[in-house]
């Protein structure tokens, strides 16, 4: 099934086939195709022209929450989203395992992403390196949908910082799969 998403600020007609295999070690999960993501410009809406006015007045743009059907109030405002983090040394370099709480696995409130990232940085301040936030965001927005019960999300500071869109295209693992 193909889903179309309209996101404000996204590049027009950018189609991303999302296959998240690299979100963890190969033995943790098999490849899964989620869907296609098409970023398209939001249609322009106008309100009726008020009496005595020459041009229509643009309608206010809907908020991201209204467009995407996301909650407008955080359902988990006082609950931690990250249980803990753990650094390990692997064959290809350091790896930060991020263990989300149940609230962190379910919270879709838009500001929860940044709140969760701040919890990661509080627990592992040395995680604030180029590319790590994009890897975390990729896991937050996609991996928890594909593998909601995966014990940890793995972030690696040695991966190249390629931006969020390229991180998603690389299945959350820019620079190659985990070993």
N, C-alpha and C positions, 0 to 999 in steps of 0.2 A: 504494500500500500504506500502511496506517495503522499506526503503531507506538504502543504505549502504554508510557510510562516511569513508573515509580513513584519519586519522589524525596522523601526525608525533608525536611520543613520547607517544601515547596512548597504554594501555595494549592490547595485541593481543586478538582478538575475544571476547572482553567484550561487551555483548549485553545489552543494557539498554532500557527497555520499558519505555517511558516517558509519564507520566500522570500527568498533572499539575492541581491539584485541590487545593493545599494548598498555592497558591500564593496570596491568599486574603481570606477574610472571606467567609464562605460557601454561604452566600446569594448573593455574588458578581458574582459568575460564577459557572457553572456546570462543572463536570469533562470532560476533553477533552483528547483524546489520540492523540498525535502528530505523532509519528512514532517510529520506532526502530532505535537505533543508534549502529552501529557496528564499533568498533575501531579496525583497522587492520594495520599491518605494511605496510609501503610504499614499493612497489616493487623496487628492485635495478636496476638502469639503468647504462649502460656504453656507452662510446663513442668509435668509432673505434680506434684500436691500431695505433698510429703514426708509420711511417716508422722507423725501427731501434729500436723500443721499444719492450720489451718482454711481457708486461702485459697490458691489457686494462686499461684505465684511467676512474675512476668512473665519471659519469656525475654529475654536481652540482645538489644538491637537489632543487626541486622547492620550491619557497617561499610558506608560508601558503596562501597568497592571490591568488597565481596562482593555487594552489591545490583546494582551496575551492571556487574559483570564486569570491572572495571578492575584493572590490575596492583597487587599489594601491595608490589612493590619497583620502584623506578625503573630502567627498562632503560637509561637514559642519564644516570647520576648524575654523571659527571665531564665530560660534554660540554656545550659552550655550546648554548643553545637559540635565541639571537638572534645573528645574524651582525653586523648593524649597524643603525643608524637614520639617517635623513636628514630634516632639516626643509626644507620648501619653502614658498614663498609662492604661493598660488593666488588665483583671482578671488574666492573666498568667504572667504579667510583662510589662516592658517598650517595646514600639514598635516605630520604626522609619518609618514614611511614607515618601517615596521618590517619588516626583512628576516629572517625566521626561517631557522635552519639546517635541515638534513635531520632532525636529532634533534628540533628544535622543531616540525617538521611531523608527527612521528610519536609523540612522547611523550604518553601518556595517563595517566601516573601523576598522581594528584590534586594532589600538592604541586608538580608541574612548572609549573603555571599561575603560582603566586606566584614561583617561582624565575625564570621567564621575565620576569615583570613587573619584578622587581628588576634583571635584566640590561638591560631597556629604560631604567629610571631611572638606572642607572649610566652608560649611553651618552648619555642625554638627560634630565638631572635636571629640566629645565623642563617635562617631560611630566606631572609630578605635579600635575595640575589636576582639578577636579571633572568627572566623566564620562569621563575618558580611560581609567581602569581598566575601566569597564564596556564601553567600545568594544573595548578590547584583549581582555577576557574573551570577548566575543561573537565576535570573530575567532578566538580560540584554540579555543573550543568548537564553532563552527559553520562559519566560513568555510573553515577548513582541511579540513573534510569535503567541502564543496561544491566548492571550487577548491583542491585540495591543492598545485598547482604555481604558484599565483598568486605572482608575484615579491615583492610587499610587501603588508602590511596597512596601510591608511591610517586614521590617528586624527586627529581635529580638536579642538583645545581650545575652539573657539568653539561647538561643539554643546552643547545644553542637557544638564545632568546630570539624567536622568529615572529613574535606577535601572536595574538590570540587566534585569529583565523587559521594561520598556518599550523598552530599547535593542535587545533581540532582536526585539520586535514591529516596531520601526522598521528592521529589517534591518541592524543595527549602525550605523545613521546617524540618530540622533534629530535632529529639526529639518529633515529633508529630504534628498534625494539629493545626491550630489556633482555638481559641475559640471565 
